[in-house]
């Protein structure tokens, strides 16, 4: 807003200056030209009258050279006097024989010998005088006895006109500078309420504490906008506070009764008949499922509440740590858990997101995998096909979790990320929220999640996360030291 206001002030000031200074410059140039021409004509008439008196008195040879020299010195130009035949009588400067003989043929002198005064003025494009020549007859115009030819140098006049134009330009620049300083101060003052609104909006968007903005500054439109912003921000802050309070209280109020309920069900086991043991086991299973569902719902609520900024995460280290944690559980179910990490470098992800993604994916894979099968964790550097004499550095890292279970059809994979959706025939104990939470965590980290059919017949879950490597850093080739060149960003994974 400040730049636009300042630009409008400068544009208006420049337009006014152009409308004033350009006509002023041309008026001055025309006045200077007329002044010089009139001065030259007056000087020519004075010399002509003096020459006529000198010729009439017979003192031309004695008086005219001094008069001509004095006049030429005063005007800084050249003066030539000829008689009626065009013969040189006096000159302020030295003339060669050829020029002396051709004086009568010059247009100005020829017209003056016929009794006509002439003025030859040539001007420049900005109104300055470039050439000035004046010729006048000596004596009566009907029967002139000679002619006076006067030429005035125009360099001084030309410099004076250019000096005036330069002064006008410098004055205009000074005025524009003053307008810029005053306009900038005024624009900053006028835009201060808008900047306060902008700062308050950024603070609210970044999760800062809401502070009402002042609604007594600025024009009526800005005050109305500030009032509407305060009302909207207050409602939003109240909703966020209510959601934060719910997330904190529900975590305690729901988990404690569920734990007590599960404990009571387990305590009933010695008093339950053998034929009712199945119903008790199912009730305990559903209680565990409800507890996991509550955990997932609270995790999603916290994720939506806090817009965390992605940070650097050692993906290989996290995968190795989760592999060690889940290895005993997989071994108890007779399922192999294999990790192919390699060297993929750090990635950008929301803090704690990779751990939650891995726990949900491994939990789903364990429930879907039959005994004797294998679940594979693999990290791959995503890169396009290479071209001759050109390499590319990885910009994305793909995390694959592949099982050998029953898998999903294409229609089922398209719906698997919906909340509370479970595939037909899925093992008991699932909540239908694991994959939805995985997708949200991947999106919050700047990545993507996708489901693919595995070559072993099961499901291949792919989590794509952005690499943390800077744009200029390359990845060395195996067996070589040349860095890879930057490549284009990878396309998004199909949902």
Buried (B, 14 or more C-beta within 10 A) or exposed (E): EBEEBBEEBBEEBBEEBEEEBBEEBEEBBEEBBEEBBEBBBEBBBBBBBBBBBBBEEEEBEEBBBEBBBEBBEEBEBBBBBBBBEBEBBBBBEEBEEEEBEEBBEBEBBBBBBEBBBBBEBEBBEBBBBEEBBBBBBBBEEEEBBBBBBBBBBBEEBBEBBBEBBEEBEEEBEEBBEEBBEEBBEBBBEBBBBBEBBEEBEEBBEEEEEBEEBBBEBBEEEBBEBBEEBBEEBEEEBEEBEEBBEBBEEBBEEBBEEBEEBBEEBEEEEEEBEEEEEEEBEEBBEEBBBBBBBBBBBBBBBBBEBEEBEBBEBBBBEBBBBBBEEBEEEBEEBEBBBEBEBEEBBBBBBBEBBBBBBBBBBBBBBBBBBEEEBBBBBBBBBBBEEEEEEEBBBBBBBBBBBBBBBBBBEEEBBEEBBEBEBBBEEBBEEBBBBBBBBBBBBBBBBBBBBBBBBBEBEBBBBBBBBBBBBEEEEBBEEEEEEEBBEBBEEBEEBEE
